[in-house]
Amino acid sequence: MATLHLTNENFDETIKEGISLVDFWAEWCGPCRMLGPVMDELARVYEGTHKICKVNVDEAGDLAARFGVMTIPTVILFKDGEELDKRIGVHPKEVFEEMINKA
């Protein structure tokens, strides 16, 4: 399964049930591009069990503001629509796996 691309229109519906790991990013952001393959790998690992998602902050700035995203990349873990954990910057896959497994 590929990474899900979230917008203002589908964000709340997508994350309302289950575990969702959401990467707030932008095309022009070098560190965001470095994190992209990690998110794609997580999407493969957790296919069918958890949602791995991306929000382009240039296209959905109000979502970034809603969750206090001031620096990108920022990755937020949601469970049933509630924010549980947040990481700012580029991290290895294992950091995000640990976030998911704790949920």
Residue frames as qw, qx, qy, qz and C-alpha x, y, z in Angstrom:
[[0.000, 0.889, 0.458, 0.000, 0.00, 0.00, 0.00],
 [0.393, 0.477, -0.025, 0.786, 1.25, 3.44, -0.80],
 [0.163, -0.245, -0.431, 0.853, 1.43, 6.35, 1.58],
 [0.079, 0.764, 0.637, 0.073, -1.96, 8.08, 1.82],
 [0.215, 0.188, 0.039, 0.957, -2.03, 11.73, 0.78],
 [0.122, -0.661, -0.673, 0.308, -4.31, 13.71, 3.06],
 [0.082, 0.425, 0.224, 0.873, -6.07, 16.98, 2.33],
 [0.264, -0.088, 0.359, -0.891, -8.38, 19.30, 4.23],
 [0.700, -0.017, -0.259, -0.665, -11.28, 17.32, 2.79],
 [0.862, -0.034, -0.490, -0.126, -10.23, 13.78, 3.78],
 [0.194, 0.460, -0.676, 0.542, -8.03, 14.28, 6.86],
 [0.479, -0.265, 0.512, -0.662, -10.55, 13.85, 9.70],
 [0.913, 0.099, -0.038, -0.393, -12.35, 10.94, 8.04],
 [0.725, 0.404, -0.544, 0.125, -9.06, 9.12, 7.37],
 [0.255, 0.351, -0.709, 0.555, -7.58, 9.38, 10.86],
 [0.577, -0.409, 0.123, -0.696, -10.78, 8.95, 12.90],
 [0.949, -0.224, 0.114, -0.191, -10.31, 5.20, 13.41],
 [0.945, 0.085, -0.044, 0.313, -7.20, 3.16, 14.15],
 [0.543, -0.567, 0.185, 0.591, -3.56, 4.16, 14.13],
 [0.542, 0.791, 0.149, 0.242, -2.43, 6.85, 11.68],
 [0.562, -0.433, 0.130, 0.692, 1.13, 8.14, 11.34],
 [0.375, 0.880, 0.279, 0.089, 1.01, 11.51, 9.55],
 [0.585, -0.143, 0.154, 0.783, 4.05, 13.20, 7.98],
 [0.169, 0.944, 0.186, -0.212, 3.67, 16.98, 7.53],
 [0.621, -0.158, 0.414, 0.647, 6.04, 17.90, 4.69],
 [0.379, 0.832, 0.009, -0.405, 6.67, 20.08, 1.60],
 [0.850, 0.480, 0.078, 0.203, 8.23, 19.46, -1.83],
 [0.320, 0.833, -0.263, 0.366, 10.92, 22.12, -1.34],
 [0.561, -0.703, 0.378, -0.221, 12.07, 20.71, 2.04],
 [0.432, 0.513, -0.741, 0.029, 15.31, 18.71, 1.78],
 [0.186, -0.209, 0.867, -0.412, 14.89, 16.85, 5.08],
 [0.723, 0.220, 0.323, -0.570, 11.29, 16.03, 4.08],
 [0.735, 0.481, -0.401, -0.261, 12.57, 14.40, 0.89],
 [0.179, 0.410, -0.864, 0.232, 15.04, 12.38, 2.99],
 [0.421, -0.033, 0.720, -0.550, 12.16, 11.15, 5.18],
 [0.691, 0.278, -0.191, -0.640, 9.98, 10.18, 2.20],
 [0.593, 0.235, -0.760, -0.121, 11.52, 6.71, 1.62],
 [0.009, 0.072, -0.842, 0.534, 11.22, 5.94, 5.34],
 [0.534, 0.187, 0.339, -0.752, 7.49, 6.72, 5.23],
 [0.699, 0.307, -0.445, -0.469, 7.09, 4.64, 2.07],
 [0.378, 0.197, -0.890, 0.159, 8.79, 1.68, 3.79],
 [0.220, 0.048, 0.703, -0.675, 6.55, 2.06, 6.84],
 [0.656, 0.237, -0.029, -0.716, 3.51, 2.06, 4.53],
 [0.650, 0.242, -0.688, -0.211, 4.66, -1.32, 3.17],
 [0.189, 0.132, -0.871, 0.434, 5.42, -2.75, 6.63],
 [0.228, 0.208, 0.652, -0.693, 2.08, -1.70, 8.14],
 [0.374, 0.013, -0.540, -0.754, -0.10, -2.28, 5.08],
 [0.571, -0.307, -0.693, -0.316, -3.54, -3.42, 6.14],
 [0.540, -0.448, -0.607, 0.372, -3.03, -2.65, 9.83],
 [0.230, -0.699, -0.198, 0.647, -2.11, 1.05, 10.20],
 [0.449, 0.841, 0.243, 0.178, -2.30, 4.14, 8.00],
 [0.516, -0.337, 0.140, 0.776, 0.88, 5.95, 6.97],
 [0.274, 0.862, 0.419, 0.083, -0.06, 9.37, 5.63],
 [0.431, -0.031, 0.079, 0.898, 1.39, 12.62, 4.29],
 [0.090, 0.905, 0.383, -0.162, 0.10, 16.19, 4.43],
 [0.491, 0.344, 0.136, 0.788, 1.66, 18.73, 2.08],
 [0.225, -0.609, -0.402, 0.645, 1.77, 21.89, 4.23],
 [0.034, -0.176, 0.309, 0.934, 1.81, 24.12, 1.14],
 [0.305, -0.258, -0.688, -0.606, -1.54, 22.67, 0.07],
 [0.584, -0.596, -0.529, -0.157, -3.08, 22.24, 3.54],
 [0.245, 0.399, -0.408, 0.784, -1.55, 24.97, 5.68],
 [0.542, -0.481, 0.094, -0.683, -4.57, 25.13, 7.95],
 [0.938, -0.205, -0.278, -0.023, -4.02, 21.48, 8.95],
 [0.618, 0.221, -0.402, 0.639, -0.43, 22.30, 9.85],
 [0.120, -0.458, 0.241, -0.847, -1.63, 25.27, 11.91],
 [0.774, -0.394, -0.177, -0.464, -4.33, 23.16, 13.58],
 [0.938, -0.231, -0.200, 0.165, -1.70, 20.75, 14.92],
 [0.374, -0.888, 0.204, 0.174, 0.94, 23.36, 15.73],
 [0.842, 0.138, 0.240, 0.464, 3.35, 22.30, 12.99],
 [0.030, -0.955, 0.119, 0.270, 5.98, 25.03, 12.89],
 [0.088, -0.616, 0.726, 0.293, 8.89, 22.99, 11.51],
 [0.936, 0.260, 0.033, -0.236, 8.90, 20.31, 8.83],
 [0.564, -0.228, -0.703, -0.368, 9.15, 17.45, 8.66],
 [0.387, -0.242, 0.599, -0.658, 6.89, 16.84, 11.64],
 [0.472, -0.089, -0.838, -0.258, 5.40, 13.38, 12.12],
 [0.463, -0.231, 0.419, -0.746, 2.35, 12.99, 14.37],
 [0.195, -0.095, -0.975, -0.044, 0.87, 9.71, 15.57],
 [0.541, -0.152, 0.069, -0.824, -2.91, 9.60, 15.95],
 [0.060, -0.137, -0.986, 0.068, -5.06, 6.89, 17.50],
 [0.003, 0.655, 0.755, 0.001, -8.78, 7.11, 16.78],
 [0.136, 0.835, 0.269, 0.459, -8.34, 10.76, 15.79],
 [0.464, -0.884, 0.040, 0.037, -6.48, 11.80, 18.96],
 [0.421, 0.727, -0.467, 0.277, -2.87, 12.97, 18.85],
 [0.901, -0.414, -0.095, 0.091, -0.64, 10.62, 20.87],
 [0.681, -0.413, 0.242, 0.554, 2.94, 11.46, 19.92],
 [0.425, 0.905, -0.005, -0.018, 4.99, 13.82, 17.76],
 [0.714, -0.272, 0.262, 0.590, 8.51, 13.87, 16.30],
 [0.289, 0.930, -0.060, -0.220, 10.16, 16.79, 14.55],
 [0.003, -0.719, 0.644, 0.262, 12.91, 16.25, 12.00],
 [0.750, 0.314, -0.547, -0.200, 14.33, 13.22, 10.24],
 [0.568, -0.440, 0.641, -0.270, 14.56, 10.02, 12.27],
 [0.097, 0.207, -0.944, -0.238, 15.32, 6.38, 11.44],
 [0.587, -0.197, -0.596, -0.512, 12.46, 4.02, 10.67],
 [0.492, -0.193, -0.787, 0.320, 12.86, 2.38, 14.09],
 [0.024, 0.073, 0.384, -0.920, 11.84, 5.59, 15.89],
 [0.530, 0.003, -0.190, -0.827, 8.51, 5.64, 14.06],
 [0.634, -0.097, -0.753, -0.146, 8.03, 1.89, 14.53],
 [0.284, -0.132, -0.716, 0.624, 8.47, 2.41, 18.28],
 [0.289, 0.047, 0.141, -0.946, 5.87, 5.21, 18.23],
 [0.651, -0.029, -0.472, -0.594, 3.41, 2.92, 16.44],
 [0.588, -0.074, -0.797, 0.117, 4.09, -0.07, 18.67],
 [0.075, -0.052, -0.597, 0.797, 3.55, 1.98, 21.85],
 [0.479, -0.006, -0.054, -0.876, 0.09, 2.96, 20.61]]
